[in-house]
Amino acid sequence: MNGTQDLSFIALIANAHLIVQLIMALLLGVSLVSWTYIFKKWFDVRAARRLTIDFEKTFWAGGNLHQLYQAAGSNRANNGALSRIFEAGMGEFIKGKQAATASREALDMGAILDGARRAMRAAFQREMDVLESHLAFLASVGSVSPYIGLLGTVWGIMNAFRGLANVQQATLSAVAPGIAEALIATAIGLFAAIPAVVAYNRFSHDIDRLAIRFESFVEEFSNILQRQSR
């Protein structure tokens, strides 16, 4: 190594130890997947928030619940999470009343309301599973990537100092390229981790707020069904 050696990022990566290069490639691949999930999740959460607001406006406008249920069922592909939760609860409520009527039994409204609530809770869990998908991956990237990068740095520095064992006079110009190429691994690890942590915190906050709105709707809609059953 000499003072005129190319210290550009590309040259440092190309001249790095094979283990360090593999770690860099792993971190770059993880970062690419992380950014893919970040953009996908951003569009998904944004769409879920917009569709939730639209359904709340339609629901609280005071229309007929049966007509709203039919509209939700006919346009299911474009419905949001809250609309599907409503459809699950209203559908179970209607089926419970029809089953009791067909069997000519006395209506047990308590059991029918419990069934509607359970159906909405199950739909709520399904919607939350969809919204929270890939968040665990972002959390893992944010917590593990710096350590993977640090592993590459440690390995690169060890390799650089091993190379100095055969040099009679160790100078800064001799050790600098090896240390520089090793530190790139830490930089790539941070590059992968920081966006993942920021995105995870942001999406977790937005999804938690949507979950609160969904749970509030389940309780409010259950009260509406209870009042209508009297």
C-alpha positions as CSV (number, residue, x, y, z in Angstrom):
1,M,0.0,0.0,0.0
2,N,1.3,3.5,-0.8
3,G,0.1,7.0,-0.5
4,T,-0.9,7.2,-4.2
5,Q,-3.3,4.3,-3.9
6,D,-6.9,4.9,-5.1
7,L,-9.1,5.6,-2.1
8,S,-12.4,6.0,-3.9
9,F,-15.4,4.1,-2.6
10,I,-15.5,1.8,-5.6
11,A,-11.8,1.0,-5.3
12,L,-12.0,0.4,-1.6
13,I,-14.9,-2.0,-2.0
14,A,-13.2,-3.8,-4.9
15,N,-10.0,-4.2,-2.9
16,A,-11.7,-5.2,0.4
17,H,-11.4,-8.7,1.8
18,L,-13.8,-11.3,0.4
19,I,-15.6,-11.6,3.8
20,V,-16.0,-7.9,4.0
21,Q,-17.3,-7.8,0.4
22,L,-19.9,-10.5,1.2
23,I,-21.0,-8.5,4.3
24,M,-21.4,-5.3,2.2
25,A,-23.3,-7.2,-0.5
26,L,-25.6,-8.6,2.2
27,L,-26.2,-5.2,3.7
28,L,-26.9,-3.6,0.3
29,G,-29.4,-6.4,-0.5
30,V,-31.1,-5.9,2.8
31,S,-31.2,-2.2,2.3
32,L,-32.8,-2.7,-1.2
33,V,-35.5,-5.0,0.2
34,S,-36.0,-2.6,3.1
35,W,-36.6,0.4,0.8
36,T,-39.0,-1.7,-1.2
37,Y,-41.1,-2.4,1.9
38,I,-40.9,1.2,3.0
39,F,-42.4,2.5,-0.2
40,K,-45.0,-0.3,-0.3
41,K,-46.0,0.3,3.3
42,W,-46.2,4.0,2.8
43,F,-48.7,3.6,0.0
44,D,-50.7,0.9,1.9
45,V,-51.0,3.0,5.1
46,R,-51.8,6.1,3.2
47,A,-54.6,4.3,1.3
48,A,-55.9,2.7,4.5
49,R,-56.2,6.1,6.2
50,R,-58.0,7.6,3.2
51,L,-60.4,4.7,2.8
52,T,-61.1,4.8,6.6
53,I,-61.9,8.5,6.5
54,D,-64.2,8.0,3.4
55,F,-66.1,5.1,5.1
56,E,-66.5,7.0,8.4
57,K,-68.0,10.0,6.5
58,T,-70.4,7.6,4.7
59,F,-71.4,5.7,7.8
60,W,-72.0,8.6,10.0
61,A,-74.0,10.4,7.3
62,G,-77.0,8.5,8.7
63,G,-77.8,6.2,5.8
64,N,-79.6,2.9,5.9
65,L,-77.3,0.2,7.3
66,H,-78.7,-2.5,5.0
67,Q,-78.0,-0.4,1.9
68,L,-74.5,0.4,3.2
69,Y,-74.0,-3.3,3.7
70,Q,-75.1,-4.1,0.2
71,A,-72.9,-1.4,-1.2
72,A,-69.9,-2.7,0.8
73,G,-70.5,-6.2,-0.5
74,S,-70.8,-5.2,-4.1
75,N,-67.6,-3.1,-4.1
76,R,-65.4,-5.3,-1.8
77,A,-62.3,-5.1,-4.0
78,N,-62.1,-1.3,-3.5
79,N,-63.2,-1.2,0.2
80,G,-60.9,-0.3,3.0
81,A,-60.3,-2.1,6.3
82,L,-63.0,-0.4,8.2
83,S,-65.6,-1.2,5.5
84,R,-64.7,-4.9,5.7
85,I,-65.0,-4.8,9.5
86,F,-68.4,-3.3,9.2
87,E,-69.4,-5.8,6.5
88,A,-68.3,-8.7,8.8
89,G,-70.3,-7.5,11.7
90,M,-73.4,-6.5,9.8
91,G,-73.3,-9.7,7.8
92,E,-73.1,-11.8,11.0
93,F,-75.9,-9.8,12.6
94,I,-78.2,-10.4,9.6
95,K,-77.4,-14.1,9.4
96,G,-78.1,-14.5,13.1
97,K,-81.5,-12.9,12.8
98,Q,-82.3,-14.9,9.7
99,A,-81.3,-18.2,11.3
100,A,-83.4,-17.5,14.4
101,T,-86.4,-16.6,12.2
102,A,-86.0,-19.7,10.0
103,S,-85.9,-22.0,13.0
104,R,-88.9,-20.2,14.6
105,E,-87.0,-19.7,17.8
106,A,-87.2,-16.7,20.0
107,L,-84.6,-14.2,19.1
108,D,-81.7,-14.2,21.5
109,M,-80.4,-10.8,20.7
110,G,-77.6,-11.1,23.2
111,A,-76.1,-14.1,21.3
112,I,-76.7,-12.4,18.0
113,L,-74.9,-9.3,19.1
114,D,-72.0,-11.3,20.6
115,G,-71.7,-13.1,17.2
116,A,-71.5,-9.8,15.4
117,R,-68.9,-8.4,17.8
118,R,-66.8,-11.6,17.4
119,A,-67.0,-11.3,13.6
120,M,-65.8,-7.7,13.8
121,R,-63.0,-8.6,16.1
122,A,-61.9,-11.4,13.8
123,A,-62.0,-9.0,10.8
124,F,-60.1,-6.4,12.9
125,Q,-57.3,-8.9,13.6
126,R,-57.1,-9.9,9.9
127,E,-56.8,-6.3,8.8
128,M,-54.2,-5.5,11.4
129,D,-52.1,-8.5,10.3
130,V,-52.2,-7.1,6.8
131,L,-51.3,-3.6,7.9
132,E,-48.5,-4.8,10.2
133,S,-46.9,-7.1,7.6
134,H,-43.2,-6.4,6.9
135,L,-42.9,-4.2,10.0
136,A,-41.0,-7.0,11.8
137,F,-38.5,-7.1,8.9
138,L,-37.9,-3.3,9.2
139,A,-37.4,-3.6,12.9
140,S,-34.9,-6.4,12.4
141,V,-33.0,-4.5,9.8
142,G,-32.9,-1.4,12.1
143,S,-31.5,-3.4,15.0
144,V,-29.2,-5.9,13.3
145,S,-27.7,-4.0,10.3
146,P,-25.3,-1.9,12.4
147,Y,-23.9,-5.0,14.1
148,I,-23.4,-6.8,10.7
149,G,-21.6,-3.7,9.4
150,L,-19.5,-3.6,12.6
151,L,-18.6,-7.3,12.0
152,G,-17.3,-6.4,8.6
153,T,-15.4,-3.5,10.0
154,V,-13.7,-5.6,12.7
155,W,-12.8,-8.3,10.1
156,G,-11.4,-5.7,7.7
157,I,-9.3,-4.0,10.4
158,M,-8.0,-7.4,11.6
159,N,-7.0,-8.2,8.0
160,A,-5.3,-4.8,7.6
161,F,-3.2,-5.2,10.7
162,R,-2.3,-8.8,9.7
163,G,-1.0,-7.3,6.4
164,L,1.3,-5.0,8.5
165,A,3.0,-8.0,10.1
166,N,5.2,-8.3,7.0
167,V,6.0,-4.6,6.7
168,Q,9.2,-3.5,8.4
169,Q,7.9,0.1,8.9
170,A,4.2,0.7,9.5
171,T,3.0,4.1,8.4
172,L,-0.4,5.8,8.3
173,S,-0.4,5.6,4.5
174,A,0.1,1.8,4.7
175,V,-2.7,1.2,7.2
176,A,-5.2,3.8,6.0
177,P,-6.6,2.0,2.9
178,G,-7.3,-1.1,4.9
179,I,-9.0,0.7,7.7
180,A,-11.0,2.9,5.2
181,E,-12.3,-0.1,3.3
182,A,-13.3,-1.8,6.6
183,L,-15.2,1.3,7.8
184,I,-17.3,1.3,4.7
185,A,-19.0,-1.8,6.0
186,T,-20.2,0.1,9.1
187,A,-21.3,3.0,6.9
188,I,-23.4,0.7,4.7
189,G,-24.9,-0.9,7.9
190,L,-26.0,2.5,9.2
191,F,-27.3,3.4,5.7
192,A,-29.5,0.3,5.9
193,A,-30.5,0.7,9.6
194,I,-31.4,4.4,9.9
195,P,-34.2,4.5,7.2
196,A,-35.6,1.2,8.5
197,V,-35.8,2.5,12.1
198,V,-37.4,5.8,11.1
199,A,-39.9,4.0,8.8
200,Y,-40.7,1.4,11.5
201,N,-41.5,4.1,14.1
202,R,-43.5,6.1,11.7
203,F,-45.6,3.2,10.4
204,S,-46.1,1.8,13.9
205,H,-47.5,5.1,15.0
206,D,-49.8,5.4,12.0
207,I,-51.0,1.8,12.3
208,D,-51.7,2.2,16.0
209,R,-53.9,5.2,15.3
210,L,-55.8,3.3,12.7
211,A,-56.2,0.4,15.2
212,I,-57.7,2.8,17.7
213,R,-60.2,4.1,15.1
214,F,-61.1,0.5,14.2
215,E,-61.6,-0.5,17.8
216,S,-63.7,2.6,18.5
217,F,-65.9,1.8,15.5
218,V,-66.4,-1.8,16.6
219,E,-67.7,-0.5,20.0
220,E,-69.8,2.3,18.5
221,F,-71.3,0.0,15.8
222,S,-72.1,-2.7,18.5
223,N,-74.0,0.0,20.4
224,I,-76.0,0.9,17.3
225,L,-76.9,-2.7,16.7
226,Q,-77.9,-3.1,20.3
227,R,-80.2,-0.1,20.1
228,Q,-81.8,-1.3,16.9
229,S,-82.4,-4.8,18.4
230,R,-84.7,-3.4,21.1
